[in-house]
Structures are given as structure tokens and as C-alpha cells.
Amino acid sequence: MDNERNLMTTTEAARYLGVKPSYLYKMMMRRAIPYYKPGGKLCFFAKEDLDVWLKRVRVKSQDEIDSEATRYLAGREKNK
């Protein structure tokens, strides 16, 4: 990866995401992942965009779910 331009090729991006290049191409065709296509042919990816994409759907831990449930039930008790 060229740190000066801070963009990755498709192969580098696939390696960074831990997926096969063919899967990355599929996501690109579905427009499920952001990328840049400056010359109309080669595609590039910004690390920041890939990091945001990786973090887009966070699954809560059981402790977080339990805490939310406790707060919700405590709030309902106050309203009674």
C-alpha cells in the first residue's frame, strides 16, 4: 500500500478485509462497499472507508443487552 496516496488496490483491499478478491468484486458490483474509480478502469479503496464499512453493523454483547433490559425495566417500573 502506498502510504502517500493512502489508497489500496483491489487485491490489497481484499487482503485487508480478509476476503477473496472475487467476493470484493461482487460487493463492488452490488455497490455494497465504497470505492474510487478515478480513471474509469482501475478501482481503489481508502483504508478509512474500509474501516467504517467493517464497523457498520456492531453486534452487542450479552452484558450490553442485559444492561439495556435492566434499564428498560427500571424505567417501566417508575412509570407505574
KEKOLLUM-421769 format. One record per residue (C-alpha): residue in three letters; residue number from 0; x, y, z. Coordinates in steps of 0.001 Angstrom, whole numbers. Layout:
// KEKOLLUM-421769
ATOM   aa    i       px       py       pz
ATOM  ALA  NUM        X        Y        Z
...
//
This chain:
// KEKOLLUM-421769
ATOM   aa    i       px       py       pz
ATOM  MET    0        0        0        0
ATOM  ASP    1     1322     3412     -881
ATOM  ASN    2     1098     5444     2347
ATOM  GLU    3     1415     8749      489
ATOM  ARG    4    -1751     8295    -1526
ATOM  ASN    5    -3442     6230     1228
ATOM  LEU    6    -5337     4126    -1301
ATOM  MET    7    -5306      368    -1785
ATOM  THR    8    -5704    -1712    -4891
ATOM  THR    9    -8455    -4315    -5073
ATOM  THR   10    -6024    -7077    -4120
ATOM  GLU   11    -4690    -5094    -1159
ATOM  ALA   12    -8207    -4196      -18
ATOM  ALA   13    -9349    -7825     -212
ATOM  ARG   14    -6348    -8899     1846
ATOM  TYR   15    -7024    -6093     4366
ATOM  LEU   16   -10685    -7144     4720
ATOM  GLY   17    -9851   -10838     4862
ATOM  VAL   18   -11980   -11743     1842
ATOM  LYS   19   -11224   -13146    -1595
ATOM  PRO   20   -10840   -10637    -4431
ATOM  SER   21   -13791   -12286    -6209
ATOM  TYR   22   -16018   -11555    -3210
ATOM  LEU   23   -14790    -7960    -3118
ATOM  TYR   24   -15658    -7611    -6822
ATOM  LYS   25   -19134    -8971    -6086
ATOM  MET   26   -19603    -6380    -3325
ATOM  MET   27   -18401    -3666    -5707
ATOM  MET   28   -20896    -4685    -8380
ATOM  ARG   29   -23690    -4610    -5795
ATOM  ARG   30   -22429    -1199    -4620
ATOM  ALA   31   -22220    -2602    -1097
ATOM  ILE   32   -18757    -1180     -434
ATOM  PRO   33   -17344     2282    -1256
ATOM  TYR   34   -14526     2584    -3771
ATOM  TYR   35   -12887     5075    -6120
ATOM  LYS   36   -12540     4708    -9873
ATOM  PRO   37   -10552     7782   -10975
ATOM  GLY   38    -9576     6679   -14484
ATOM  GLY   39   -12739     4752   -15198
ATOM  LYS   40   -10911     1429   -15095
ATOM  LEU   41    -8803      699   -12001
ATOM  CYS   42   -10532      684    -8618
ATOM  PHE   43    -9017     1903    -5364
ATOM  PHE   44   -10112     1791    -1746
ATOM  ALA   45    -9437     4181     1129
ATOM  LYS   46    -8486     2466     4384
ATOM  GLU   47   -10774     4835     6297
ATOM  ASP   48   -13761     3830     4127
ATOM  LEU   49   -12995      141     4643
ATOM  ASP   50   -12714      625     8415
ATOM  VAL   51   -16106     2372     8506
ATOM  TRP   52   -17597     -388     6354
ATOM  LEU   53   -16186    -3069     8671
ATOM  LYS   54   -17716    -1364    11711
ATOM  ARG   55   -21127     -640    10169
ATOM  VAL   56   -23044    -3368    11982
ATOM  ARG   57   -21958    -3976    15534
ATOM  VAL   58   -23424    -6909    17454
ATOM  LYS   59   -23926    -6137    21143
ATOM  SER   60   -22505    -8393    23827
ATOM  GLN   61   -24829   -10240    26176
ATOM  ASP   62   -23744    -7919    29017
ATOM  GLU   63   -24794    -4868    26969
ATOM  ILE   64   -28159    -6454    26181
ATOM  ASP   65   -28705    -7343    29837
ATOM  SER   66   -27835    -3782    30939
ATOM  GLU   67   -30273    -2289    28426
ATOM  ALA   68   -33008    -4679    29548
ATOM  THR   69   -32414    -3765    33200
ATOM  ARG   70   -32570      -25    32422
ATOM  TYR   71   -35711     -520    30336
ATOM  LEU   72   -37468    -2496    33082
ATOM  ALA   73   -36399       17    35766
ATOM  GLY   74   -37859     2811    33630
ATOM  ARG   75   -41159      953    33236
ATOM  GLU   76   -41389      427    36993
ATOM  LYS   77   -41031     4197    37575
ATOM  ASN   78   -43907     4920    35168
ATOM  LYS   79   -46349     2665    37010
//
